[in-house]
């Protein structure tokens, strides 16, 4: 699963758009106060995390986009 497939799966599952951010695919505006996210790190890894009250916290690092997307899907469904 890539980020585009993740977006489609979350939409199909009825997960509200402001519950998550998918780097480069789904970046809600205005930015919600709290949400879960998936994105690439500066060193090329992938991470899932939570953004709350202006602070990002990494939940897990992943070796691939597919693993990170699968993790975010599990967190949100």
Secondary structure as a PSIPRED ss2 file (coil, helix, strand):
# PSIPRED VFORMAT (PSIPRED V4.0)

   1 X C   1.000  0.000  0.000
   2 X C   1.000  0.000  0.000
   3 X H   0.000  1.000  0.000
   4 X H   0.000  1.000  0.000
   5 X H   0.000  1.000  0.000
   6 X H   0.000  1.000  0.000
   7 X H   0.000  1.000  0.000
   8 X H   0.000  1.000  0.000
   9 X H   0.000  1.000  0.000
  10 X H   0.000  1.000  0.000
  11 X H   0.000  1.000  0.000
  12 X H   0.000  1.000  0.000
  13 X C   1.000  0.000  0.000
  14 X C   1.000  0.000  0.000
  15 X C   1.000  0.000  0.000
  16 X C   1.000  0.000  0.000
  17 X H   0.000  1.000  0.000
  18 X H   0.000  1.000  0.000
  19 X H   0.000  1.000  0.000
  20 X E   0.000  0.000  1.000
  21 X E   0.000  0.000  1.000
  22 X E   0.000  0.000  1.000
  23 X C   1.000  0.000  0.000
  24 X C   1.000  0.000  0.000
  25 X C   1.000  0.000  0.000
  26 X E   0.000  0.000  1.000
  27 X C   1.000  0.000  0.000
  28 X C   1.000  0.000  0.000
  29 X C   1.000  0.000  0.000
  30 X C   1.000  0.000  0.000
  31 X C   1.000  0.000  0.000
  32 X C   1.000  0.000  0.000
  33 X C   1.000  0.000  0.000
  34 X E   0.000  0.000  1.000
  35 X E   0.000  0.000  1.000
  36 X E   0.000  0.000  1.000
  37 X E   0.000  0.000  1.000
  38 X E   0.000  0.000  1.000
  39 X E   0.000  0.000  1.000
  40 X E   0.000  0.000  1.000
  41 X C   1.000  0.000  0.000
  42 X C   1.000  0.000  0.000
  43 X C   1.000  0.000  0.000
  44 X C   1.000  0.000  0.000
  45 X C   1.000  0.000  0.000
  46 X E   0.000  0.000  1.000
  47 X E   0.000  0.000  1.000
  48 X E   0.000  0.000  1.000
  49 X E   0.000  0.000  1.000
  50 X E   0.000  0.000  1.000
  51 X E   0.000  0.000  1.000
  52 X E   0.000  0.000  1.000
  53 X C   1.000  0.000  0.000
  54 X C   1.000  0.000  0.000
  55 X E   0.000  0.000  1.000
  56 X E   0.000  0.000  1.000
  57 X E   0.000  0.000  1.000
  58 X E   0.000  0.000  1.000
  59 X E   0.000  0.000  1.000
  60 X E   0.000  0.000  1.000
  61 X E   0.000  0.000  1.000
  62 X E   0.000  0.000  1.000
  63 X C   1.000  0.000  0.000
  64 X C   1.000  0.000  0.000
  65 X H   0.000  1.000  0.000
  66 X H   0.000  1.000  0.000
  67 X H   0.000  1.000  0.000
  68 X H   0.000  1.000  0.000
  69 X H   0.000  1.000  0.000
  70 X H   0.000  1.000  0.000
  71 X H   0.000  1.000  0.000
  72 X H   0.000  1.000  0.000
  73 X H   0.000  1.000  0.000
  74 X H   0.000  1.000  0.000
  75 X H   0.000  1.000  0.000
  76 X H   0.000  1.000  0.000
  77 X C   1.000  0.000  0.000
